[in-house]
Amino acid sequence: MGYNNLRSTIRKEQLCNEDKAKKNWERKWGAYLDQRKFIKEELNRIGMTEEEFYKRISVKKPQPKYDKIGWEIRASEGVPKTSSGMVGWRSTLDYTLERVGPLFVSPLYTMPKEPKQNYIILG
């Protein structure tokens, strides 16, 4: 009986918290509901259309550097004829989608190789 009473008390407390949140939401966050209307009024006041406004405030994302390298990912010939049907599919270097890791040599960030030391001079 004590367990059910505890569950009932917890549920009552949750309902009370939900009611408080409903009452406070309009006061705290209600301004966001009228934001678009406010923007329209301000744009009409300064004589600008919505399209011009959104063009000015929109930011184009910069293109990542790897797009400039010119990687070409060719289309694969299809699923190979194997028992599982998936072994080796797009796993060769020509068809790989992964361009990171210890085996990838970046043309932008690759350090020049150090010359190999063939002789040790003792002196």
Secondary structure in CASP SS format (residue, H / E / C, confidence):
PFRMAT SS
TARGET T0000
AUTHOR 0000-0000-0000
METHOD secondary structure of the structure
MODEL  1
M C 1.00
G H 1.00
Y H 1.00
N H 1.00
N H 1.00
L H 1.00
R H 1.00
S H 1.00
T H 1.00
I H 1.00
R H 1.00
K H 1.00
E H 1.00
Q H 1.00
L H 1.00
C H 1.00
N H 1.00
E H 1.00
D H 1.00
K H 1.00
A H 1.00
K H 1.00
K H 1.00
N H 1.00
W H 1.00
E H 1.00
R H 1.00
K H 1.00
W H 1.00
G H 1.00
A H 1.00
Y H 1.00
L H 1.00
D H 1.00
Q H 1.00
R H 1.00
K H 1.00
F H 1.00
I H 1.00
K H 1.00
E H 1.00
E H 1.00
L H 1.00
N H 1.00
R H 1.00
I H 1.00
G C 1.00
M C 1.00
T C 1.00
E H 1.00
E H 1.00
E H 1.00
F H 1.00
Y H 1.00
K H 1.00
R H 1.00
I H 1.00
S C 1.00
V C 1.00
K C 1.00
K C 1.00
P C 1.00
Q C 1.00
P C 1.00
K C 1.00
Y H 1.00
D H 1.00
K H 1.00
I H 1.00
G C 1.00
W C 1.00
E C 1.00
I C 1.00
R C 1.00
A C 1.00
S C 1.00
E C 1.00
G C 1.00
V C 1.00
P C 1.00
K C 1.00
T C 1.00
S C 1.00
S C 1.00
G C 1.00
M C 1.00
V C 1.00
G C 1.00
W C 1.00
R C 1.00
S C 1.00
T C 1.00
L C 1.00
D C 1.00
Y C 1.00
T C 1.00
L C 1.00
E C 1.00
R C 1.00
V C 1.00
G C 1.00
P C 1.00
L C 1.00
F C 1.00
V C 1.00
S C 1.00
P C 1.00
L C 1.00
Y C 1.00
T C 1.00
M C 1.00
P C 1.00
K C 1.00
E C 1.00
P C 1.00
K C 1.00
Q C 1.00
N C 1.00
Y C 1.00
I C 1.00
I C 1.00
L C 1.00
G C 1.00
END
